[in-house]
């Protein structure tokens, strides 16, 4: 199912549109790694890590070809972002789910997100 979805995104030009939008927004190519980490982390916070990885691999290949950077750099950025993003919510990480469901935390999804989000000093620096 993943490969069908990813192929459909490529055929219908969704992938090219996303890559084009990202490249238009980024002023410096040096910032692409940071953008990819945050983008993959955000996606992984709301979908299963495997799904995020499979959807982002064609994106990584396309963007690395357009910017003429090593694909491994982009793939490692995606892996880092997915690992961080998957830990930020109670529903995406198997270890967080029992804590959230059995601890009596009020609004566990929002509590995990507020505690485990990236520090604001990293975002605004």
SVG drawing of the C-alpha trace seen along z (x, -y; Angstrom):
<svg xmlns="http://www.w3.org/2000/svg" viewBox="-7 -34 34 36">
<polyline fill="none" stroke="black" stroke-width="0.4" points="0.0,0.0 2.9,-2.3 4.5,-1.9 1.2,-2.4 0.6,-5.7 4.1,-6.9 4.0,-6.0 0.7,-7.9 2.2,-11.0 5.0,-10.9 2.8,-10.3 0.4,-13.1 3.2,-15.6 2.5,-16.0 6.1,-15.2 7.4,-17.7 5.0,-20.4 6.2,-19.9 9.8,-19.9 9.3,-23.1 7.5,-24.8 10.2,-23.8 13.0,-25.1 11.1,-28.4 10.8,-28.9 14.4,-28.2 16.7,-31.1 19.9,-29.2 20.7,-25.6 22.5,-25.2 19.1,-25.3 17.7,-22.3 18.8,-19.9 17.1,-21.8 13.9,-22.2 13.9,-18.5 14.4,-17.5 11.5,-19.7 9.3,-18.6 9.8,-14.9 9.5,-15.3 6.2,-17.1 4.9,-14.4 6.1,-11.6 4.3,-13.2 1.0,-12.5 1.5,-9.4 3.4,-6.2 7.1,-6.5 7.3,-3.9 4.7,-5.8 6.6,-9.0 9.8,-7.4 8.3,-5.8 6.6,-9.0 9.8,-11.1 12.3,-8.9 11.2,-10.0 11.2,-13.5 14.8,-13.1 16.0,-11.7 14.3,-14.4 15.6,-17.3 19.1,-16.0 19.2,-15.6 17.9,-19.2 20.3,-20.7 23.2,-18.4 23.9,-17.2 24.5,-13.7 21.2,-11.7 22.6,-10.2 22.7,-13.7 19.0,-14.2 18.1,-10.6 19.9,-11.0 18.1,-14.3 14.8,-12.5 15.8,-9.7 16.7,-12.2 13.4,-14.1 11.3,-11.0 12.9,-9.7 12.4,-13.1 8.8,-13.6 7.7,-10.1 8.7,-10.6 6.8,-13.9 3.3,-12.5 1.7,-9.8 0.2,-7.9 3.3,-7.5 5.7,-5.9 4.9,-2.5 6.6,-3.5 4.6,-6.7 1.2,-5.1 1.0,-3.1 2.3,-6.1 -0.4,-8.3 -3.2,-5.9 -2.6,-4.6 -1.0,-7.6 -4.0,-9.7 -2.4,-12.7 -5.0,-15.2 -5.0,-15.6 -2.1,-13.2 -1.6,-14.1 -1.2,-17.8 0.8,-17.2 3.4,-15.0 3.5,-17.5 4.1,-20.5 6.8,-18.7 8.6,-16.9 8.5,-19.6 11.8,-21.1 13.1,-23.8 12.0,-27.3 15.6,-28.5 16.4,-26.1 13.4,-27.2 13.9,-31.0 17.7,-31.2"/>
</svg>
